[in-house]
Amino acid sequence: MSALAFGLVAALCWGFHDVCARFLSQRTAISSCMFTVLLIGLIFHSLITLTTSTIEPIPKSAVYLSIGSGIFFVIATFGLYYAFQRGPVRLVSPLIAGYPIISVGWAVFLGDPVSGFQWLAVIIIVAGVSIVAVLSDSSDDDIPPIGLTIVFSIIAAIGFAGTFALGQSASALSDDMPNTLVTRLTAFLFLATILILLKQPIWPNRQSLPWLIAMGLADGIALMCVLSAGALPDAKYASVASSLFGMLTIILAWIFLRERMTKSQWAGCAVAFLGVGYLAV
């Protein structure tokens, strides 16, 4: 599979993850959701690594990169949660969806050539995703001042870009599976420490557990796909394609929850996939 294909699989998995989250947002504490999802993701990746990979020493540089990736992943998760908690979606989604621009910009900084048309395709993808997300927001509720919301959104975008950049760099140095396991373990321990220090609830109710297990597996597959692409040509496009998850969440909600999608939203989908199609050729 190409890096772009890995990114699309990740986007679909994270889209499914977010649709499930819609069922749980009113019945389970977000801290319990994050803790359980990361725990299931860690268990999943541990089993995959033990059964499919040869356990060999990881270079120190790869370990440090993987640890950094895990820390960035938790930062992105908290930024995402607090940004959407404050809202509105029409402000938050375009800012967070812009993380591929950071990812590609970092790749260029490291010497990876990107043509003008490829840059245009990335911007088109971000624009398409943003159109779909913005038009899905019909809330008229009062919202808090937007300054802090923008800060949280930018933190989330930088967090995701950092997660993928460091994780893919680690995968380029040695076997991707053990490196991603280090990322997973770091993220779980970092999150658990924060939640315990803040005295937040971490155990979900039984009714929510099946959904959280499904979300954890989806999150495990998604992160594994994006980070494993680090050893492939054009690894940056895995993170670009994964940004479609917000758009796919809305499409999946249209399919399974019968939520309405307008013609303008479908046009946004077409624009995003047009950009993906260009990067695929």
Backbone torsions as a table, in degrees:
resi	resn	phi	psi	omega
1	MET	NA	148.6	177.4
2	SER	-82.7	165.8	177.1
3	ALA	-60.3	-38.0	179.4
4	LEU	-62.7	-41.9	179.1
5	ALA	-64.4	-41.4	176.3
6	PHE	-58.8	-40.9	179.6
7	GLY	-64.8	-37.9	178.8
8	LEU	-67.1	-39.5	175.8
9	VAL	-61.4	-43.3	178.4
10	ALA	-61.3	-42.7	179.9
11	ALA	-61.5	-42.0	179.3
12	LEU	-64.3	-42.4	-180.0
13	CYS	-65.4	-44.1	178.8
14	TRP	-70.0	-29.7	174.0
15	GLY	-64.0	-45.3	175.7
16	PHE	-60.3	-42.6	178.6
17	HIS	-56.0	-44.8	-176.2
18	ASP	-73.2	-32.0	175.4
19	VAL	-64.5	-43.4	176.6
20	CYS	-60.2	-38.9	-178.8
21	ALA	-60.8	-27.0	179.3
22	ARG	-65.2	-32.2	178.2
23	PHE	-70.5	-30.1	-168.4
24	LEU	-99.7	-14.3	-171.0
25	SER	-61.4	-27.5	-177.2
26	GLN	-97.4	-5.9	-174.0
27	ARG	-123.3	-11.1	-177.0
28	THR	-136.3	137.6	178.5
29	ALA	-61.2	139.5	-177.7
30	ILE	-62.0	-32.3	178.2
31	SER	-64.3	-38.6	177.2
32	SER	-66.0	-39.5	178.4
33	CYS	-62.6	-49.0	-178.0
34	MET	-62.5	-44.0	-179.0
35	PHE	-61.4	-48.1	-176.5
36	THR	-68.4	-41.8	-179.8
37	VAL	-62.1	-44.2	179.5
38	LEU	-69.8	-33.5	177.1
39	LEU	-65.6	-46.2	178.7
40	ILE	-63.9	-41.3	177.3
41	GLY	-60.7	-38.9	178.1
42	LEU	-66.2	-44.9	178.6
43	ILE	-62.1	-45.2	179.8
44	PHE	-58.3	-49.1	-176.3
45	HIS	-70.5	-31.7	176.9
46	SER	-62.2	-45.0	-179.7
47	LEU	-65.4	-42.5	179.0
48	ILE	-62.4	-43.3	-178.4
49	THR	-65.6	-43.5	-177.8
50	LEU	-67.2	-29.5	-175.7
51	THR	-95.9	-16.9	-174.9
52	THR	-121.3	-13.7	-174.3
53	SER	-118.4	150.5	172.3
54	THR	-84.1	124.4	-178.0
55	ILE	-76.7	110.6	179.4
56	GLU	-130.2	156.7	177.9
57	PRO	-58.2	138.8	178.4
58	ILE	-97.4	133.4	176.9
59	PRO	-55.0	144.0	-178.2
60	LYS	-56.0	-40.3	-179.1
61	SER	-61.3	-38.8	178.6
62	ALA	-68.7	-37.2	177.9
63	VAL	-62.1	-46.4	-179.6
64	TYR	-62.6	-41.5	178.4
65	LEU	-63.8	-41.2	-179.5
66	SER	-67.0	-39.6	176.5
67	ILE	-62.5	-44.8	177.2
68	GLY	-60.3	-39.4	178.6
69	SER	-61.4	-42.6	179.4
70	GLY	-64.5	-40.3	178.4
71	ILE	-65.3	-43.8	177.7
72	PHE	-61.6	-35.3	-178.7
73	PHE	-64.2	-41.1	177.9
74	VAL	-68.0	-41.5	177.1
75	ILE	-58.8	-44.1	178.7
76	ALA	-62.3	-40.9	-178.9
77	THR	-62.8	-46.6	178.8
78	PHE	-65.9	-41.9	178.5
79	GLY	-60.4	-43.3	179.0
80	LEU	-60.7	-48.0	-177.7
81	TYR	-61.5	-51.3	-176.1
82	TYR	-68.1	-32.5	178.1
83	ALA	-65.4	-47.7	-179.1
84	PHE	-72.4	-28.0	176.4
85	GLN	-63.2	-37.3	-180.0
86	ARG	-81.5	-41.0	179.1
87	GLY	69.3	-176.9	-1.4
88	PRO	-84.4	164.9	-179.2
89	VAL	-59.0	-38.3	-176.2
90	ARG	-64.3	-19.9	175.3
91	LEU	-93.7	-44.1	-172.1
92	VAL	-71.0	-48.2	-172.6
93	SER	-58.8	-48.1	-179.9
94	PRO	-61.8	-35.1	-179.8
95	LEU	-67.8	-45.4	-179.9
96	ILE	-70.0	-38.2	-179.2
97	ALA	-65.3	-11.5	179.8
98	GLY	-80.6	1.2	-177.2
99	TYR	-61.3	-27.5	175.9
100	PRO	-59.8	-30.9	178.4
101	ILE	-63.9	-39.1	176.3
102	ILE	-65.6	-42.8	-178.4
103	SER	-61.8	-46.4	-179.1
104	VAL	-69.0	-39.1	177.4
105	GLY	-60.9	-38.9	177.4
106	TRP	-66.3	-40.4	178.3
107	ALA	-61.5	-40.8	177.8
108	VAL	-64.1	-41.3	178.8
109	PHE	-59.6	-33.8	179.8
110	LEU	-83.4	0.0	175.4
111	GLY	101.7	8.3	178.8
112	ASP	-82.6	118.2	-175.9
113	PRO	-70.1	135.8	176.7
114	VAL	-134.5	124.3	-177.7
115	SER	-77.7	166.6	177.7
116	GLY	-61.0	-39.3	179.4
117	PHE	-68.2	-34.7	176.7
118	GLN	-67.4	-40.2	174.0
119	TRP	-59.4	-43.1	179.9
120	LEU	-62.3	-40.3	179.0
121	ALA	-62.8	-41.3	178.6
122	VAL	-62.3	-45.0	179.7
123	ILE	-64.1	-38.5	177.7
124	ILE	-62.4	-42.2	178.5
125	ILE	-61.0	-48.4	179.8
126	VAL	-60.8	-41.2	179.8
127	ALA	-64.4	-43.8	179.8
128	GLY	-62.0	-45.7	178.3
129	VAL	-61.3	-42.0	-178.7
130	SER	-64.8	-40.2	179.0
131	ILE	-59.3	-47.8	-178.7
132	VAL	-62.1	-43.5	-177.5
133	ALA	-68.0	-45.3	-178.1
134	VAL	-61.7	-42.5	-178.0
135	LEU	-74.3	-11.4	177.5
136	SER	-84.4	-11.3	-175.5
137	ASP	-91.0	107.6	179.3
138	SER	-113.8	14.2	-176.2
139	SER	-73.6	136.3	175.3
140	ASP	-112.1	12.8	-178.0
141	ASP	-66.7	154.5	174.5
142	ASP	-65.5	140.3	-178.8
143	ILE	-121.4	151.5	177.4
144	PRO	-69.5	169.0	177.3
145	PRO	-52.5	140.0	-169.6
146	ILE	-80.2	-12.7	-176.2
147	GLY	-56.9	-51.1	-179.3
148	LEU	-68.8	-33.1	177.4
149	THR	-62.0	-43.1	178.0
150	ILE	-62.5	-40.9	179.4
151	VAL	-61.2	-47.4	179.7
152	PHE	-62.6	-38.6	-179.8
153	SER	-65.2	-43.0	179.0
154	ILE	-66.9	-38.1	176.2
155	ILE	-59.7	-43.0	178.8
156	ALA	-63.0	-44.4	-179.4
157	ALA	-62.4	-45.8	178.2
158	ILE	-64.8	-37.2	178.7
159	GLY	-61.7	-45.8	178.6
160	PHE	-65.8	-43.9	179.1
161	ALA	-60.9	-41.9	178.4
162	GLY	-66.0	-40.7	177.3
163	THR	-55.5	-50.2	-174.6
164	PHE	-73.6	-39.8	-178.7
165	ALA	-63.8	-48.3	-178.5
166	LEU	-70.2	-42.0	-179.7
167	GLY	-64.7	-40.7	178.3
168	GLN	-69.4	-34.8	176.6
169	SER	-64.0	-38.5	177.2
170	ALA	-65.2	-41.5	-179.6
171	SER	-66.0	-27.6	178.4
172	ALA	-73.5	-18.3	-177.9
173	LEU	-91.4	-30.5	-178.3
174	SER	-159.2	-175.2	-175.8
175	ASP	-51.7	128.7	-174.4
176	ASP	-68.5	-32.2	-174.6
177	MET	-65.7	-51.7	176.8
178	PRO	-61.4	-36.6	178.8
179	ASN	-63.6	-44.2	179.2
180	THR	-66.3	-31.8	176.0
181	LEU	-63.3	-40.3	176.2
182	VAL	-62.0	-41.8	177.2
183	THR	-60.4	-45.9	180.0
184	ARG	-61.6	-47.5	-178.5
185	LEU	-63.1	-43.1	178.6
186	THR	-61.2	-46.2	-178.9
187	ALA	-60.8	-44.4	-178.2
188	PHE	-64.9	-47.5	-178.1
189	LEU	-65.5	-39.2	179.0
190	PHE	-64.3	-46.5	179.2
191	LEU	-63.9	-47.0	-178.7
192	ALA	-59.0	-41.1	179.1
193	THR	-61.9	-44.7	180.0
194	ILE	-62.6	-46.4	-177.2
195	LEU	-65.6	-38.6	179.1
196	ILE	-67.8	-43.0	179.2
197	LEU	-63.5	-35.3	179.5
198	LEU	-86.5	-0.9	179.1
199	LYS	57.3	44.3	178.0
200	GLN	-92.4	148.6	177.4
201	PRO	-65.7	140.5	-178.3
202	ILE	-121.3	-16.8	-177.1
203	TRP	-101.4	127.8	-179.3
204	PRO	-82.4	167.9	173.9
205	ASN	-78.5	162.6	-174.6
206	ARG	-63.5	-35.2	-177.9
207	GLN	-63.8	-30.5	-177.9
208	SER	-86.0	-17.2	-171.3
209	LEU	-59.0	-44.8	179.4
210	PRO	-58.4	-40.8	178.8
211	TRP	-66.0	-39.7	-179.4
212	LEU	-68.4	-34.6	175.7
213	ILE	-63.5	-44.9	178.1
214	ALA	-61.6	-41.0	178.8
215	MET	-65.4	-39.3	179.0
216	GLY	-64.6	-40.3	177.7
217	LEU	-65.9	-42.6	178.8
218	ALA	-63.1	-43.5	178.7
219	ASP	-64.7	-38.0	178.3
220	GLY	-63.1	-43.9	178.9
221	ILE	-65.5	-42.9	-176.4
222	ALA	-62.6	-51.0	-178.1
223	LEU	-65.1	-37.6	178.2
224	MET	-61.4	-41.0	-179.6
225	CYS	-63.0	-48.1	-176.0
226	VAL	-66.7	-43.5	-177.8
227	LEU	-73.3	-34.6	179.1
228	SER	-65.8	-23.9	179.0
229	ALA	-67.2	-9.1	-178.5
230	GLY	-60.0	-25.0	-179.6
231	ALA	-90.7	1.9	-176.8
232	LEU	-103.4	159.9	173.8
233	PRO	-62.0	145.9	179.2
234	ASP	53.8	45.9	-177.8
235	ALA	-56.3	-29.5	-177.9
236	LYS	-59.1	-26.6	-177.1
237	TYR	-74.4	-14.6	173.5
238	ALA	-66.7	-43.6	178.3
239	SER	-69.7	-34.0	177.1
240	VAL	-62.7	-50.4	-178.3
241	ALA	-65.9	-33.3	-178.8
242	SER	-64.6	-21.2	-179.9
243	SER	-67.8	-9.4	177.1
244	LEU	-71.8	-5.7	-173.6
245	PHE	-59.0	-36.2	179.7
246	GLY	-63.9	-39.9	177.8
247	MET	-68.8	-42.1	-179.6
248	LEU	-67.3	-29.4	174.9
249	THR	-59.1	-44.5	-178.9
250	ILE	-68.2	-38.5	177.9
251	ILE	-65.9	-42.9	178.7
252	LEU	-64.7	-36.4	176.3
253	ALA	-65.6	-34.6	175.7
254	TRP	-65.9	-39.5	-178.1
255	ILE	-72.3	-49.9	-170.0
256	PHE	-98.0	-29.5	-177.7
257	LEU	-105.0	0.6	179.3
258	ARG	59.2	30.5	175.3
259	GLU	-75.5	147.2	-173.0
260	ARG	-77.1	141.4	170.4
261	MET	-125.1	133.1	-178.1
262	THR	-87.6	168.0	177.0
263	LYS	-62.3	-35.6	179.2
264	SER	-65.0	-36.6	177.1
265	GLN	-66.4	-41.4	176.9
266	TRP	-62.7	-35.8	176.7
267	ALA	-63.9	-38.9	176.0
268	GLY	-62.2	-39.6	176.3
269	CYS	-61.0	-44.5	-179.4
270	ALA	-62.5	-40.1	178.9
271	VAL	-62.1	-45.8	-179.0
272	ALA	-62.4	-45.4	-178.4
273	PHE	-71.3	-24.6	173.5
274	LEU	-62.8	-43.0	177.0
275	GLY	-64.1	-41.7	177.5
276	VAL	-62.3	-42.0	-179.7
277	GLY	-60.7	-38.7	178.7
278	TYR	-65.5	-42.5	-179.7
279	LEU	-67.0	-24.2	-177.4
280	ALA	-78.0	-21.6	-176.3
281	VAL	-87.7	NA	NA
